């Protein structure tokens, strides 16, 4: 039973650590919300979405969906335009000093909507989940497969919580509005880079 658990830990960390849209958004909310608890909506939403995708991948349901090219194209198209919009929303949001409350910070509803979108409309996240976690789970059966699956889910939850905590630790430095604005700008640029890289990779595959 130890092998699938270690396999799940290594694999999950390998997939989730690279700087992606989900990670950037969770960290950004941890840093810009007035308290760690105010960033919990994005943490819980991202973690639940990852759990959903991992379970689907292990069950093989998502493999059937992406077997159709038009579904893949639609998913990439929606994801691309949403990431452009999300980057613009973060870019133009007016940051304030860390120690000042502001209605301009993302509301709970907006955090949840954006977290749902970057999780479920992110083709790279879905393809990685299906292509890597889903296929690796085929190495195991019965209890070992569930041990592997649950391990990857636990790593996902711990990672998102850790990102929010890391963001909140930056907040403890009482950064000025200017610095918070820079964090927003960097977050937006990373999101745009991911969006254009995603669509470039899709076009490269089609040519």
C-alpha positions in Angstrom: 0.0 0.0 0.0 3.0 2.3 0.5 3.9 2.3 -3.2 0.7 3.9 -4.5 0.7 6.5 -1.7 4.3 7.6 -2.4 3.5 7.5 -6.2 0.5 9.8 -5.6 2.5 12.2 -3.5 5.3 12.6 -6.0 3.0 12.8 -9.0 0.6 15.3 -7.4 3.4 17.6 -6.4 5.0 17.3 -9.8 1.8 18.4 -11.5 0.6 21.1 -9.0 3.8 23.0 -8.2 4.5 24.6 -11.6 3.2 28.2 -11.7 -0.3 28.0 -13.2 -3.4 30.1 -13.2 -4.9 28.3 -10.3 -1.8 28.7 -8.2 -1.4 32.4 -9.1 -5.1 33.2 -8.3 -5.1 31.4 -4.9 -1.8 33.1 -3.9 -3.1 36.4 -5.1 -6.3 36.2 -3.0 -4.3 35.1 0.0 -2.1 38.2 -0.3 -4.8 40.7 -1.1 -7.7 39.7 1.1 -7.7 41.3 4.6 -7.5 38.0 6.4 -6.8 34.3 5.6 -10.4 33.3 6.3 -11.6 35.8 3.6 -9.5 33.8 1.1 -11.0 30.5 2.0 -13.7 30.6 -0.7 -11.1 30.4 -3.4 -9.1 27.7 -1.6 -12.1 25.5 -1.0 -13.4 26.0 -4.5 -10.1 25.2 -6.2 -9.5 22.1 -4.0 -13.1 20.8 -4.6 -12.7 21.2 -8.3 -9.4 19.4 -8.3 -11.0 16.6 -6.3 -13.8 16.4 -8.9 -11.4 16.2 -11.8 -9.1 13.7 -10.2 -12.1 11.3 -9.4 -13.4 11.8 -13.0 -9.9 11.0 -14.4 -9.6 7.8 -12.3 -13.0 6.7 -13.2 -12.2 7.3 -16.9 -15.3 9.5 -17.6 -13.3 12.5 -18.7 -11.3 10.4 -21.2 -14.5 9.7 -23.1 -15.4 13.4 -23.2 -12.0 14.5 -24.6 -12.1 11.7 -27.2 -14.1 14.1 -29.4 -12.0 16.8 -31.0 -14.7 19.4 -31.1 -15.1 19.2 -27.3 -11.4 19.8 -26.9 -11.5 22.8 -29.3 -14.5 24.3 -27.5 -12.8 23.8 -24.1 -9.6 25.5 -25.2 -11.6 28.4 -26.9 -13.7 29.1 -23.8 -10.7 28.7 -21.5 -8.6 31.1 -23.6 -11.1 33.9 -23.7 -11.9 33.5 -20.0 -8.3 33.8 -19.0 -8.0 37.0 -21.1 -11.0 38.4 -19.2 -9.7 37.2 -15.8 -6.3 38.7 -16.4 -7.9 42.0 -17.4 -10.1 42.0 -14.3 -7.1 41.5 -12.0 -5.0 44.0 -14.0 -7.5 46.9 -13.7 -8.5 46.2 -10.1 -7.3 49.0 -7.9 -5.2 47.7 -5.0 -5.1 49.3 -1.6 -2.7 49.0 1.3 -2.7 45.7 3.0 -3.9 47.1 6.3 -6.9 49.0 4.8 -10.3 47.3 4.2 -11.7 47.8 0.8 -14.8 46.9 -1.1 -12.6 46.7 -4.2 -11.2 43.3 -3.1 -12.7 40.3 -4.7 -16.0 39.3 -3.0 -16.7 35.7 -1.9 -18.9 35.2 -4.9 -16.3 36.5 -7.4 -13.6 34.4 -5.8 -15.8 31.3 -6.2 -16.8 32.1 -9.8 -13.2 32.8 -10.9 -11.8 29.7 -9.0 -14.5 27.5 -10.7 -13.5 28.9 -14.1 -9.8 28.6 -13.8 -10.2 25.0 -12.6 -12.9 23.7 -14.9 -12.2 25.9 -17.9 -8.4 25.3 -17.8 -7.6 22.8 -20.5 -4.1 22.3 -19.3 -5.3 21.3 -15.8 -7.9 19.0 -17.2 -5.5 17.3 -19.7 -2.8 16.9 -17.1 -5.3 15.4 -14.7 -6.6 13.0 -17.3 -3.4 12.2 -19.1 -1.2 11.9 -16.1 -3.2 11.1 -12.9 -5.8 9.1 -14.9 -3.4 7.0 -16.8 -1.1 6.4 -13.7 -4.0 5.2 -11.7 -4.4 2.4 -14.2 -1.3 0.8 -12.6 -3.3 -0.1 -9.5 -6.6 -1.8 -8.7 -8.9 -2.0 -5.8 -7.7 -0.4 -2.5 -4.4 0.5 -4.0 -6.1 2.6 -6.7 -8.1 4.4 -4.1 -5.1 5.0 -1.9 -3.3 6.5 -4.9 -6.4 8.7 -5.7 -7.0 9.9 -2.1 -3.3 10.7 -1.8 -3.3 13.0 -4.8 -6.5 14.7 -3.5 -4.9 15.3 -0.1 -1.8 16.8 -1.7 -4.0 19.1 -3.8 -5.9 20.4 -0.7 -2.7 20.9 1.3 -1.1 22.8 -1.6 -3.9 25.3 -2.0 -4.1 25.9 1.7 -0.4 26.4 1.7 -0.6 28.9 -1.1 -3.2 31.0 0.6 -1.1 30.9 3.8 2.0 32.0 1.9 0.0 34.9 0.4 -1.3 35.9 3.8 2.3 35.8 5.2 3.2 38.4 2.5 0.2 40.4 3.7 1.8 40.6 7.2 4.5 42.8 5.9 1.8 45.6 5.6 2.7 46.2 1.9 1.6 49.5 0.5 -1.1 49.9 -2.2 1.7 50.3 -4.8 3.2 47.0 -3.9 -0.2 45.3 -3.9 -0.9 46.8 -7.3 2.3 45.2 -8.6 1.3 41.8 -7.3 -2.0 42.2 -9.2 -0.1 43.2 -12.4 2.3 40.3 -12.2 -0.6 37.9 -11.6 -2.4 39.3 -14.6 0.6 39.0 -16.9 1.2 35.4 -15.8 -2.4 34.5 -16.6 -2.1 36.1 -20.0 1.1 34.2 -20.8 -0.6 30.9 -19.8 -3.6 31.8 -22.0 -1.5 32.5 -25.1 0.8 29.6 -24.5 -2.3 27.4 -24.2 -3.7 28.5 -27.5 -0.3 28.4 -29.3 0.1 24.8 -28.2 -3.3 23.9 -29.5 -2.6 25.5 -32.9 0.7 23.7 -33.0 -1.0 20.4 -32.5 -3.6 21.1 -35.2 -1.0 22.2 -37.9 
